[in-house]
Amino acid sequence: MATGTVLENLSNRKLCVLLCVLLAIVALCFALGFASPKPVTVMPTLMTPCYDPSRVTVRTGPGSGFLSPQATDSHPACVKLDEDRDIKQQSQRMPEAGLQPPQYPHLQPDQVVFAAEIPRNNHFSLTPWHQFVIALLELHVQFLLDNQITADKVFLDVRLGGRNNGDSDWTEISYSEIQRPLKCAAPTYAFDEGDLPETYPYDCDTQTLFELGSCAYSHYLVNIRVNPKSRGVGNLYGFMMPVLWQNAKYTKILFSLKTVLTPLVMFAMVWFWRRVSQLRRRMELIEKSVLFLGFTALQLDLPLDWLSLVIKSPIVLFVSDMREGLFYMGLLCFWVIFTGEHLIRKTERNNIVKYWKELSAINTCCIALFCFDILERGVQISDPFYTIWSTKHGHNIAIFFIVIGAVCAAIYFSFLAYLVFQVFRTIRAKQQYLASMSKVKRLAFEGVVFRFKFFMAVTLALAAVTVAFFILSQVWENSLDVNGNDSSGVSVTAVFCTGVFGMWNVYAVAALFLYAPSHRNKEEPSDQAILNASALDDDSEEEELPTAAAAAALRLLAGRELPELAGTLVVLHLQPAEDVDGIGVGDRRGVVIPSVRNHQELAPHRR
């Protein structure tokens, strides 16, 4: 019958070989990150003001075409306006010195359409390898005494079109009338001379304009018109539109990494399942958690991303978020069950209800973040211009879900830290029983305890790296410079992403291999009484109390001194006693009484 797990029974040589292979995979993942460029490319695009006398260009419908700042084979470029002469001076009391009179003296705000093409030049085209397109929006507002900002939001009419290389016309993707928060402040350098002088630009917060979950076209065109409902927005004279997409080379490296790791995780899962299915018992809770961890890692690795090169659907980015969230849930569930099963008593194991507090925190956190993601990227599947942050009500809802998720995550990690502390304290307390064992058995148990400590240390390190990766990924996402510079560095982000991804997979494979049931038969009992029962019950005394009881029973049965029974093998059927722990009903133990005198010949064995 199998005894313990592979981690307990695997030889040191084989364990070192397995460890070296897994470490080599992690090192390879980090090396791929060094060879990869930064994951996200930022291209700042200054939108061009175009003259639209018809005032219907941005509006959707027949005959409402697009205005493009660049000429194509079938369409000329739009009539471009001079930002200083035609737009700024319309709201100024006196024209700036040295500027010519406006080209269009009676220009109305709704006759100005701000246009930008993505990418901003025709020498570069987007492909499905770029995965997504996210456009931000930075408002350029000029300070004037008689036209100051009094509103807290701005209304815009926006239209998005796309075309592939060789197409003559732009295909409309989406049209929407949107509103965005108007959060602008005077720059600090404007107060150097006292009062804020005129013509200084405000510093306005960057807003999200649109988000596409796939690259279905090689070129995109954006037209924006300030809606007449916008009042008190100051002298809004232009827009800066930083555009983000995933680097194509980084996408190829990530897809290749997933494709290579998928067979490894699948093999580990099949091997683990065969090991468990050969046992004549039901699967234990810790084995179920290991299998669930392997499943979540497998669904994260499955190279379904290759389909995004053919199926150009905006749902790809949303599905990617769901797959990563499912893996997080599997990883968190495994950590708490793995730690808890080595802490509680044997009689209370394999009961998932014992972890209702930790699992409730995990589920609540995942549900909160899922609701936030479905309200943001889920809606953007049909309306790329939508964002939950655009309104005050939506902003409050988003903050609510994020706070709920953060609180549940903090509660979970508090429980996990407490369980880990209890496990290590328990192991130290249990080590006092090792002194009473034989040297061979003590060395074997000390080796298993060391292996468990090492795996637990790896678990803690992965937990720390995962939390750091989640936090830093949010920081890196918000630290991209609108001028196209990544303030977090060029390659550090890619190294961290590929390295952590490799660590996740290696950890899942290690758990599947090392915590599979062992099929090695041993005469000695497994270390479950010390390790898996780091469960701090009184199981370790079960080997000592029956022996003492057996010696006392021999004195009564034999009616003579123990030395005269030297070498006698006695098999006792010990009956349960209320005052002695560890002796079960019908507990059958064999005891050989050692000799305390130097006999030339041992007495014949008696039963």
C-alpha positions as CSV (number, residue, x, y, z in Angstrom):
1,M,0.0,0.0,0.0
2,A,1.2,3.5,-0.8
3,T,2.8,5.5,2.0
4,G,2.8,9.3,2.0
5,T,3.5,11.4,-1.0
6,V,6.3,11.5,-3.6
7,L,7.9,14.4,-1.7
8,E,8.4,12.2,1.3
9,N,9.7,9.1,-0.4
10,L,11.6,10.4,-3.5
11,S,15.3,9.8,-3.3
12,N,17.6,12.8,-2.9
13,R,19.2,12.3,-6.3
14,K,15.9,12.2,-8.1
15,L,14.6,15.2,-6.1
16,C,17.7,17.2,-7.0
17,V,17.3,16.3,-10.7
18,L,13.6,17.4,-10.7
19,L,14.5,20.6,-8.9
20,C,17.2,21.4,-11.4
21,V,14.9,20.9,-14.3
22,L,12.2,23.2,-12.8
23,L,14.8,25.9,-11.9
24,A,16.1,25.7,-15.5
25,I,12.6,26.4,-16.8
26,V,12.2,29.4,-14.5
27,A,15.6,30.7,-15.6
28,L,14.6,30.3,-19.3
29,C,11.4,32.3,-18.7
30,F,13.4,35.1,-17.1
31,A,15.9,35.0,-20.0
32,L,13.1,35.4,-22.5
33,G,12.0,38.5,-20.7
34,F,15.5,40.0,-21.1
35,A,15.2,39.3,-24.9
36,S,11.8,40.9,-25.1
37,P,11.0,44.5,-25.5
38,K,8.7,46.3,-23.1
39,P,5.2,44.8,-23.3
40,V,3.3,48.0,-24.1
41,T,4.1,50.6,-26.8
42,V,2.9,54.2,-26.3
43,M,2.6,56.5,-29.3
44,P,1.6,60.1,-28.4
45,T,-0.6,61.6,-31.1
46,L,-1.5,65.3,-31.3
47,M,-5.0,65.6,-32.9
48,T,-5.3,67.8,-35.9
49,P,-8.1,70.5,-36.0
50,C,-10.0,70.3,-39.2
51,Y,-12.5,72.7,-40.7
52,D,-16.0,71.2,-41.2
53,P,-18.4,73.8,-42.6
54,S,-21.2,71.1,-42.9
55,R,-21.1,70.4,-39.2
56,V,-22.3,66.8,-39.8
57,T,-19.0,64.9,-40.2
58,V,-18.8,63.3,-36.8
59,R,-22.5,62.4,-36.8
60,T,-23.2,58.9,-38.0
61,G,-25.3,58.1,-41.0
62,P,-25.2,58.1,-44.8
63,G,-23.1,60.8,-46.3
64,S,-21.4,61.7,-43.0
65,G,-17.9,60.5,-44.0
66,F,-14.7,60.9,-41.9
67,L,-12.2,63.7,-41.8
68,S,-8.6,62.5,-42.0
69,P,-5.4,64.6,-41.5
70,Q,-3.7,62.4,-44.1
71,A,-4.6,62.1,-47.8
72,T,-5.4,58.7,-49.3
73,D,-5.7,57.5,-52.9
74,S,-9.4,58.1,-52.8
75,H,-9.8,60.9,-50.3
76,P,-7.9,64.2,-49.8
77,A,-6.8,65.4,-46.5
78,C,-9.0,67.7,-44.4
79,V,-8.8,71.5,-44.4
80,K,-6.4,72.0,-41.4
81,L,-6.9,74.9,-39.0
82,D,-4.0,76.7,-37.4
83,E,-4.3,76.2,-33.6
84,D,-3.0,79.6,-32.7
85,R,-4.6,81.7,-35.4
86,D,-8.0,80.0,-35.9
87,I,-8.8,78.4,-32.5
88,K,-7.1,80.2,-29.7
89,Q,-7.7,83.7,-30.9
90,Q,-11.5,83.1,-31.3
91,S,-11.8,83.3,-27.5
92,Q,-9.1,85.9,-26.8
93,R,-9.9,89.6,-26.3
94,M,-6.8,90.7,-28.2
95,P,-4.8,88.6,-30.8
96,E,-1.4,87.6,-29.7
97,A,1.4,89.8,-31.1
98,G,3.0,88.6,-34.3
99,L,0.1,86.3,-35.3
100,Q,-1.8,86.8,-38.5
101,P,-5.5,87.3,-38.4
102,P,-7.6,84.2,-38.3
103,Q,-8.2,82.3,-41.5
104,Y,-11.8,81.8,-40.6
105,P,-12.9,84.9,-38.5
106,H,-16.4,83.6,-37.8
107,L,-15.5,80.0,-37.0
108,Q,-18.0,78.3,-34.7
109,P,-16.9,75.6,-32.1
110,D,-19.1,72.9,-33.8
111,Q,-17.3,73.5,-37.1
112,V,-14.0,72.2,-35.7
113,V,-13.4,68.5,-35.8
114,F,-10.2,67.1,-34.2
115,A,-8.9,64.1,-36.2
116,A,-6.1,61.6,-35.7
117,E,-5.1,58.5,-37.4
118,I,-3.7,55.4,-35.6
119,P,-0.8,54.9,-36.2
120,R,0.0,58.5,-36.9
121,N,1.9,57.7,-40.1
122,N,1.3,55.3,-43.0
123,H,4.8,53.7,-42.7
124,F,3.6,51.5,-39.8
125,S,0.5,49.2,-39.6
126,L,-1.1,47.4,-36.8
127,T,-1.6,43.6,-36.9
128,P,-3.4,41.1,-34.8
129,W,-0.1,40.5,-33.0
130,H,-0.6,43.9,-31.3
131,Q,-3.7,42.3,-29.5
132,F,-5.4,45.5,-28.3
133,V,-5.6,49.3,-28.9
134,I,-6.2,51.7,-26.0
135,A,-6.5,55.4,-26.6
136,L,-6.2,58.0,-23.8
137,L,-7.3,61.6,-24.0
138,E,-5.6,64.7,-22.6
139,L,-7.5,68.0,-22.9
140,H,-5.6,71.2,-23.8
141,V,-7.3,74.2,-22.1
142,Q,-6.0,77.7,-22.1
143,F,-6.5,80.0,-19.2
144,L,-8.3,83.3,-19.9
145,L,-9.8,85.7,-17.4
146,D,-13.1,86.0,-19.2
147,N,-13.4,82.3,-20.2
148,Q,-12.4,80.2,-17.1
149,I,-13.3,76.6,-16.3
150,T,-16.6,76.4,-14.3
151,A,-17.8,72.9,-15.4
152,D,-16.8,69.6,-14.0
153,K,-17.4,67.6,-17.2
154,V,-17.1,67.9,-21.0
155,F,-19.4,66.4,-23.7
156,L,-17.9,65.1,-26.9
157,D,-19.2,63.5,-30.1
158,V,-16.7,60.8,-31.1
159,R,-16.5,58.5,-34.0
160,L,-14.1,55.6,-34.7
161,G,-13.4,54.1,-38.1
162,G,-11.0,51.5,-39.4
163,R,-9.5,50.2,-42.6
164,N,-7.0,47.7,-43.8
165,N,-4.1,48.3,-46.2
166,G,-5.6,48.6,-49.7
167,D,-9.1,49.7,-48.6
168,S,-10.3,53.0,-50.0
169,D,-13.0,53.9,-47.5
170,W,-13.1,54.0,-43.7
171,T,-15.5,51.5,-42.0
172,E,-17.4,52.9,-39.0
173,I,-16.7,50.9,-35.9
174,S,-18.5,53.0,-33.3
175,Y,-20.1,56.3,-32.7
176,S,-21.0,57.7,-29.4
177,E,-21.9,60.9,-27.5
178,I,-19.7,60.7,-24.4
179,Q,-18.9,62.7,-21.3
180,R,-15.6,62.8,-19.5
181,P,-14.7,64.4,-16.1
182,L,-13.0,67.8,-16.5
183,K,-10.3,67.9,-13.8
184,C,-7.9,70.7,-14.6
185,A,-5.6,72.8,-12.4
186,A,-3.3,75.7,-13.0
187,P,0.4,74.7,-13.4
188,T,2.7,75.6,-10.5
189,Y,5.1,77.4,-12.8
190,A,2.4,79.9,-13.8
191,F,2.4,81.5,-10.3
192,D,6.1,82.4,-10.4
193,E,5.3,86.1,-11.1
194,G,2.3,86.3,-8.8
195,D,-1.1,86.0,-10.4
196,L,-1.9,83.5,-13.0
197,P,-1.2,85.1,-16.4
198,E,-3.4,84.6,-19.4
199,T,-2.6,82.1,-22.2
200,Y,-1.1,79.6,-19.8
201,P,-2.3,76.0,-20.4
202,Y,-4.1,74.1,-17.6
203,D,-2.8,70.7,-16.4
204,C,-5.7,68.4,-17.0
205,D,-6.0,64.7,-16.0
206,T,-5.7,62.1,-18.7
207,Q,-8.9,60.3,-19.5
208,T,-9.7,57.0,-21.3
209,L,-11.1,57.6,-24.7
210,F,-11.7,54.1,-26.1
211,E,-10.4,50.5,-25.7
212,L,-10.5,47.8,-28.4
213,G,-9.9,44.2,-27.3
214,S,-8.4,43.2,-30.7
215,C,-6.7,44.7,-33.7
216,A,-9.2,44.0,-36.5
217,Y,-7.8,46.7,-38.8
218,S,-4.4,47.9,-39.7
219,H,-5.3,51.6,-39.4
220,Y,-7.9,53.5,-37.2
221,L,-9.3,57.0,-37.5
222,V,-10.7,59.1,-34.7
223,N,-12.9,62.2,-35.1
224,I,-13.9,64.3,-32.1
225,R,-16.2,67.3,-32.0
226,V,-17.0,69.3,-28.8
227,N,-20.7,69.0,-28.2
228,P,-22.6,72.2,-27.9
229,K,-23.8,71.0,-24.5
230,S,-20.3,71.6,-23.1
231,R,-20.5,74.9,-21.2
232,G,-17.9,76.4,-18.9
233,V,-15.1,74.3,-20.2
234,G,-12.8,77.3,-20.8
235,N,-10.8,77.8,-24.0
236,L,-10.5,74.2,-25.1
237,Y,-8.3,74.4,-28.1
238,G,-6.9,70.8,-28.6
239,F,-6.4,67.2,-27.7
240,M,-3.5,65.0,-27.1
241,M,-4.3,61.3,-27.7
242,P,-1.6,58.8,-26.4
243,V,-2.3,55.4,-28.0
244,L,-1.2,52.1,-26.4
245,W,-0.9,48.6,-27.9
246,Q,0.9,45.4,-27.0
247,N,4.3,45.0,-28.6
248,A,4.2,42.4,-31.3
249,K,7.5,40.8,-30.4
250,Y,6.4,40.4,-26.8
251,T,3.2,38.8,-27.9
252,K,5.1,36.2,-30.0
253,I,7.3,35.4,-27.0
254,L,4.4,35.1,-24.6
255,F,2.4,32.9,-27.0
256,S,5.4,30.6,-27.6
257,L,6.0,30.3,-23.9
258,K,2.4,29.3,-23.3
259,T,2.6,26.8,-26.1
260,V,5.7,25.1,-24.7
261,L,4.5,25.0,-21.1
262,T,1.0,23.6,-21.9
263,P,2.3,20.0,-22.6
264,L,4.3,20.1,-19.4
265,V,1.4,21.0,-17.2
266,M,-0.9,18.6,-19.0
267,F,1.6,15.7,-18.5
268,A,1.9,16.5,-14.8
269,M,-1.9,16.5,-14.5
270,V,-2.3,13.2,-16.2
271,W,0.5,11.7,-14.2
272,F,-1.1,13.0,-10.9
273,W,-4.6,11.7,-11.9
274,R,-3.2,8.2,-12.7
275,R,-1.4,8.1,-9.3
276,V,-4.6,9.0,-7.4
277,S,-6.9,6.8,-9.4
278,Q,-4.8,3.7,-8.6
279,L,-5.5,4.1,-4.9
280,R,-8.4,2.2,-3.2
281,R,-9.8,5.3,-1.6
282,R,-11.5,8.6,-2.3
283,M,-9.4,11.6,-3.3
284,E,-8.4,13.7,-0.3
285,L,-9.1,17.4,0.0
286,I,-5.4,18.4,-0.5
287,E,-5.2,16.2,-3.6
288,K,-8.3,17.9,-5.0
289,S,-6.8,21.3,-4.4
290,V,-3.6,20.3,-6.1
291,L,-5.6,19.0,-9.1
292,F,-7.6,22.2,-9.2
293,L,-4.4,24.3,-9.2
294,G,-3.1,22.2,-12.1
295,F,-6.4,22.8,-14.0
296,T,-6.3,26.5,-13.5
297,A,-2.7,26.6,-14.6
298,L,-3.6,24.5,-17.7
299,Q,-6.4,26.8,-18.7
300,L,-4.1,29.8,-18.3
301,D,-1.5,28.1,-20.6
302,L,-3.8,26.7,-23.3
303,P,-2.7,28.5,-26.5
304,L,-6.2,29.8,-27.3
305,D,-4.5,33.1,-27.8
306,W,-3.4,31.9,-31.3
307,L,-7.1,32.1,-32.3
308,S,-7.0,35.8,-31.7
309,L,-4.9,36.1,-34.9
310,V,-7.8,34.6,-36.9
311,I,-10.9,35.5,-34.8
312,K,-10.6,39.3,-34.5
313,S,-13.2,39.7,-31.8
314,P,-13.0,42.4,-29.1
315,I,-13.9,39.7,-26.5
316,V,-10.3,38.4,-26.5
317,L,-9.0,40.9,-23.9
318,F,-12.0,40.2,-21.6
319,V,-11.5,36.4,-21.8
320,S,-7.8,36.8,-21.0
321,D,-8.8,38.7,-17.8
322,M,-11.2,35.9,-16.8
323,R,-8.5,33.2,-17.4
324,E,-6.0,35.0,-15.3
325,G,-8.6,35.6,-12.5
326,L,-9.5,31.9,-12.5
327,F,-5.8,31.0,-12.0
328,Y,-5.5,33.5,-9.1
329,M,-8.5,31.8,-7.4
330,G,-7.0,28.4,-7.8
331,L,-3.7,29.5,-6.4
332,L,-5.2,31.2,-3.4
333,C,-7.5,28.2,-2.6
334,F,-4.5,25.8,-2.8
335,W,-2.4,27.9,-0.5
336,V,-4.9,27.9,2.3
337,I,-5.9,24.3,2.0
338,F,-2.3,23.1,1.7
339,T,-1.4,25.0,4.8
340,G,-4.5,24.1,6.8
341,E,-4.4,20.4,6.1
342,H,-0.9,20.2,7.7
343,L,-2.2,22.0,10.8
344,I,-5.5,20.5,11.8
345,R,-6.1,17.1,13.5
346,K,-6.3,14.0,11.4
347,T,-9.9,13.4,12.4
348,E,-10.9,16.8,11.1
349,R,-9.1,16.7,7.7
350,N,-10.8,16.4,4.3
351,N,-13.5,18.8,5.4
352,I,-13.8,21.9,3.2
353,V,-16.2,23.5,5.6
354,K,-13.2,24.1,7.9
355,Y,-12.0,26.7,5.5
356,W,-15.3,28.6,5.0
357,K,-13.8,31.9,6.2
358,E,-10.8,31.8,3.9
359,L,-12.8,30.5,0.9
360,S,-15.5,33.1,1.5
361,A,-12.9,35.9,1.4
362,I,-11.5,34.5,-1.9
363,N,-14.9,34.1,-3.5
364,T,-16.0,37.6,-2.4
365,C,-12.8,39.1,-3.7
366,C,-13.1,37.3,-7.1
367,I,-16.8,38.2,-7.5
368,A,-16.1,41.9,-6.7
369,L,-13.3,42.1,-9.3
370,F,-15.3,40.1,-11.8
371,C,-18.2,42.6,-11.4
372,F,-15.9,45.5,-11.9
373,D,-14.3,43.9,-15.0
374,I,-17.6,43.1,-16.6
375,L,-18.9,46.6,-16.0
376,E,-15.8,48.0,-17.6
377,R,-14.4,45.7,-20.3
378,G,-17.6,43.7,-20.6
379,V,-19.5,46.8,-21.8
380,Q,-16.6,47.9,-24.0
381,I,-17.1,44.8,-26.2
382,S,-20.1,46.5,-27.7
383,D,-19.2,50.2,-27.0
384,P,-15.4,50.9,-27.0
385,F,-16.0,54.5,-25.9
386,Y,-17.6,53.4,-22.6
387,T,-15.9,53.6,-19.3
388,I,-17.3,53.3,-15.8
389,W,-15.1,56.1,-14.6
390,S,-16.9,58.7,-16.8
391,T,-19.7,59.5,-14.4
392,K,-19.8,60.2,-10.7
393,H,-22.2,57.3,-10.1
394,G,-20.1,54.9,-12.1
395,H,-17.0,56.1,-10.3
396,N,-18.5,55.3,-6.9
397,I,-19.6,51.8,-8.1
398,A,-16.0,51.1,-9.3
399,I,-14.5,52.3,-6.1
400,F,-16.9,50.1,-4.1
401,F,-16.0,46.9,-5.9
402,I,-12.3,47.7,-5.7
403,V,-12.5,48.4,-2.0
404,I,-14.5,45.2,-1.4
405,G,-11.9,43.2,-3.3
406,A,-9.0,44.8,-1.4
407,V,-10.5,44.3,2.0
408,C,-11.2,40.6,1.2
409,A,-7.7,40.1,-0.1
410,A,-6.3,41.7,3.1
411,I,-8.5,39.4,5.3
412,Y,-7.4,36.3,3.3
413,F,-3.7,37.0,3.6
414,S,-4.1,37.7,7.3
415,F,-5.6,34.2,7.7
416,L,-2.9,32.7,5.5
417,A,-0.1,34.4,7.5
418,Y,-1.6,33.1,10.7
419,L,-1.8,29.5,9.4
420,V,1.8,29.6,8.1
421,F,3.0,30.9,11.5
422,Q,1.1,28.1,13.2
423,V,2.6,25.4,10.9
424,F,6.2,26.5,11.5
425,R,5.6,26.8,15.3
426,T,4.1,23.3,15.2
427,I,7.0,21.8,13.4
428,R,9.4,23.2,16.0
429,A,7.3,21.8,18.8
430,K,7.1,18.3,17.2
431,Q,10.8,18.0,16.6
432,Q,11.3,17.2,20.3
433,Y,9.8,13.7,19.6
434,L,12.6,12.9,17.1
435,A,15.2,12.4,19.8
436,S,13.3,9.3,21.0
437,M,13.5,7.6,17.6
438,S,16.1,5.4,16.1
439,K,18.9,7.1,14.2
440,V,17.7,5.8,10.8
441,K,14.1,6.8,11.4
442,R,15.1,10.1,12.9
443,L,17.3,11.0,9.9
444,A,14.5,10.0,7.5
445,F,11.9,12.2,9.3
446,E,14.3,15.1,9.6
447,G,14.8,14.9,5.8
448,V,11.1,15.0,5.2
449,V,10.6,17.9,7.5
450,F,13.3,19.8,5.7
451,R,11.6,19.1,2.4
452,F,8.3,20.3,3.7
453,K,9.9,23.5,5.0
454,F,11.6,24.1,1.7
455,F,8.4,23.7,-0.2
456,M,6.6,26.0,2.3
457,A,9.4,28.6,1.8
458,V,8.9,28.4,-2.0
459,T,5.2,28.9,-1.4
460,L,5.7,32.0,0.6
461,A,8.2,33.4,-1.9
462,L,5.7,32.8,-4.8
463,A,3.0,34.4,-2.7
464,A,5.1,37.5,-2.2
465,V,6.1,37.7,-5.9
466,T,2.5,37.3,-7.0
467,V,1.3,40.1,-4.8
468,A,4.2,42.3,-5.9
469,F,3.4,41.4,-9.6
470,F,-0.2,42.4,-9.2
471,I,0.6,45.7,-7.5
472,L,3.5,46.6,-9.8
473,S,1.4,45.7,-12.9
474,Q,-1.1,48.3,-11.8
475,V,1.6,50.8,-11.1
476,W,3.3,50.2,-14.5
477,E,-0.1,50.6,-16.2
478,N,-0.5,54.0,-14.6
479,S,3.1,55.2,-15.0
480,L,3.3,55.2,-18.8
481,D,4.4,58.6,-20.0
482,V,2.1,60.2,-22.6
483,N,5.3,61.3,-24.5
484,G,6.0,57.6,-25.2
485,N,8.5,56.9,-22.4
486,D,8.0,54.1,-20.0
487,S,9.1,55.5,-16.6
488,S,9.4,52.0,-15.2
489,G,12.2,51.0,-17.6
490,V,12.5,49.3,-20.9
491,S,12.9,45.6,-20.1
492,V,12.2,45.2,-16.4
493,T,8.5,44.9,-17.0
494,A,8.9,42.2,-19.6
495,V,11.4,40.2,-17.4
496,F,9.0,40.4,-14.5
497,C,6.0,39.3,-16.5
498,T,7.6,36.3,-18.2
499,G,9.5,35.3,-15.1
500,V,6.4,35.3,-12.8
501,F,4.4,33.5,-15.5
502,G,7.1,30.8,-15.5
503,M,7.2,30.6,-11.7
504,W,3.4,30.0,-11.6
505,N,3.7,27.1,-14.0
506,V,6.7,25.6,-12.4
507,Y,5.0,25.8,-9.0
508,A,1.9,24.1,-10.3
509,V,4.0,21.3,-11.9
510,A,6.0,20.9,-8.7
511,A,2.8,20.5,-6.6
512,L,1.4,17.9,-9.0
513,F,4.6,15.8,-9.0
514,L,5.6,16.2,-5.3
515,Y,2.2,15.8,-3.7
516,A,1.0,12.9,-5.8
517,P,0.5,9.7,-3.7
518,S,3.7,7.5,-3.5
519,H,3.5,3.9,-4.5
520,R,6.6,2.9,-2.5
521,N,6.0,0.3,0.2
522,K,7.8,0.7,3.5
523,E,8.1,-1.2,6.6
524,E,8.3,2.0,8.6
525,P,5.2,4.1,8.9
526,S,5.2,7.4,6.9
527,D,6.1,10.7,8.3
528,Q,2.5,11.8,8.4
529,A,2.6,11.7,12.2
530,I,5.3,14.4,12.1
531,L,4.8,16.3,8.9
532,N,1.3,16.0,7.5
533,A,0.3,16.0,11.1
534,S,2.3,18.9,11.8
535,A,-1.2,19.0,13.0
536,L,-0.3,19.1,16.5
537,D,-2.5,16.5,17.9
538,D,-1.2,13.7,20.1
539,D,-0.6,11.3,17.2
540,S,3.1,11.1,17.8
541,E,2.5,9.4,21.1
542,E,0.6,6.5,19.5
543,E,3.8,4.6,19.0
544,E,5.0,5.0,22.6
545,L,1.9,4.4,24.7
546,P,1.0,0.9,23.3
547,T,4.5,-0.3,23.9
548,A,4.5,0.8,27.5
549,A,1.1,-0.8,28.0
550,A,2.3,-4.0,26.3
551,A,5.3,-4.3,28.7
552,A,3.0,-3.9,31.7
553,A,0.7,-6.5,30.3
554,L,3.6,-9.0,29.8
555,R,4.5,-8.7,33.4
556,L,1.0,-9.7,34.4
557,L,0.6,-12.5,31.9
558,A,4.1,-14.1,32.3
559,G,4.2,-13.7,36.1
560,R,8.0,-13.4,35.9
561,E,10.7,-10.9,35.3
562,L,11.3,-9.4,31.9
563,P,14.8,-10.7,31.5
564,E,13.5,-14.3,31.4
565,L,11.4,-13.3,28.3
566,A,14.4,-12.0,26.4
567,G,13.9,-12.5,22.6
568,T,10.2,-13.5,23.0
569,L,7.9,-12.1,20.4
570,V,4.5,-11.3,21.9
571,V,1.4,-10.4,19.9
572,L,-1.1,-8.6,22.0
573,H,-4.7,-7.6,21.4
574,L,-4.9,-4.4,23.4
575,Q,-8.4,-3.4,24.4
576,P,-9.3,0.3,24.6
577,A,-9.0,2.0,27.9
578,E,-10.6,5.3,28.8
579,D,-7.5,6.5,30.6
580,V,-4.9,5.7,27.9
581,D,-4.9,7.6,24.6
582,G,-3.8,6.2,21.3
583,I,-5.0,2.5,21.8
584,G,-7.9,1.7,19.5
585,V,-10.3,-1.2,19.7
586,G,-8.7,-4.4,18.6
587,D,-5.3,-2.7,18.3
588,R,-2.9,-5.5,17.5
589,R,0.8,-4.8,18.3
590,G,3.8,-7.1,18.2
591,V,6.4,-6.4,20.9
592,V,9.9,-8.0,21.2
593,I,11.2,-7.8,24.7
594,P,14.9,-6.9,24.7
595,S,17.4,-8.8,26.8
596,V,18.9,-7.0,29.8
597,R,21.4,-9.8,30.6
598,N,24.1,-11.5,28.5
599,H,22.4,-14.8,27.5
600,Q,24.3,-17.2,25.4
601,E,21.1,-18.4,23.8
602,L,17.7,-16.6,23.5
603,A,14.6,-18.4,24.6
604,P,12.6,-19.8,21.7
605,H,10.0,-17.5,20.3
606,R,6.6,-17.9,21.7
607,R,3.3,-16.4,20.5
